[in-house]
């Protein structure tokens, strides 16, 4: 902890005034207190010292007792009358002890120091005196603040009810604006993450449209399982960015179904969760989402990647993400190499609960599907034009808000035609739902 007195000293040196009719004494005192902590003034008489005091602030005075015309006692008495806050120290010899005692009482002198003095003792004496002065000044400053606050409190009490009501209304409006700004910021952040997820999905080989389906359904499952609003939001972010780690994988690997990958390629593919974690861990708001993504390939029985976590050791968000992610991957054929029906995908989830999946998460997700969609209906997702392939089932393709194709199995010629249109018109707006 920084010493406040040291900080104050550095900002405002201690102003010292030495008064003595002997030049050698003044030189010795100036040498003793030379340095950044002190600013030294000297005077060879009481009258000259009073002139110095009239033109600049002085924290502490050291005055000799025996001086012609005006001795130290008289000089310090005048100082006490005009500048009572200044610390006053008297230098005196043993022969002047009786007059010194009288001067201490009359001039309200802080203390006296015998001549000749010992340097360290005098410096300690000065430092202690200045410290006491500062404490006294600080006490007076605080008393001044308290007095002003008491006066303000008295004034406030005159119209207390009116002012409290007015300020309460101001606070309410301020909090309302703050809440609105905070909610707008959260919406903007979610929108930004969604845009980023779409950019990731423009990479050939990364499943476009999956992220939004996974994110929204995973969040709904999280809410059903009792997660807090913040935890459910983290699951949403994780779903949107679940595929970000695939950006580091080669195209040929991303195009392979999981069951056709060699053990080496499969291990490399499953590391995309760790890659996603590494990419996101530097973003404070996505720390929890990054951890969910990191463990999305863990299995409930402990046989998964990357840490072989078991059961409840796996973050609940990761367990949710795994179920929703694999459901849509079963539907599009990525896991087995051939597309499944909705019933087949559901059966595969049920078959693998307790081994790959948390059974509670599977049951909750299947209830969600039955309550929110028509049975045996595949989810329709929006993809990028870069993802188009022959053989894809297109629910609808819209070009510049005009329906181009609907409920069609795309042929190679149709895909080439769409890509040619996109090439000829960079401003073409395509919405492709499959």
Secondary structure, DSSP 8 states (H G I E B T S, - for coil): ---HHHHHHHHS-EEEEEE-S-HHHHHHHHHHT-STTEEEEEESSHHHHHHHHHHS--SEEEEES--SSS-HHHHHHHHHHH-TTSEEEEEE-GGGHHHHHHHHHHTT-SEEEESS--HHHHHHHHHHHHHHHHHHHHHHHHHHHHHHHHHHHHHHHHTHHHHHHHHHHHHHHHHHHHHHHHHHHHHHHHHHHHHHHHHHHTSTTS-TTHHHHHHHHHHHHHHHTT--HHHHHHHHHHHHTTTGGGGGS-HHHHTS-GGGS-HHHHHHHHTHHHHHHHHHTT-GGGHHHHHHHHTTT--TTS--TTT---GGGS-HHHHHHHHHHHHHHHHHTTTTSS---HHHHHHHHHHHBTTTB-HHHHHHHHHHHHHHS-TT-----EE-GGG--TT-EEEEEEETTEEEEEEEE--HHHHHHHHHHHHH-TT--EEEE-
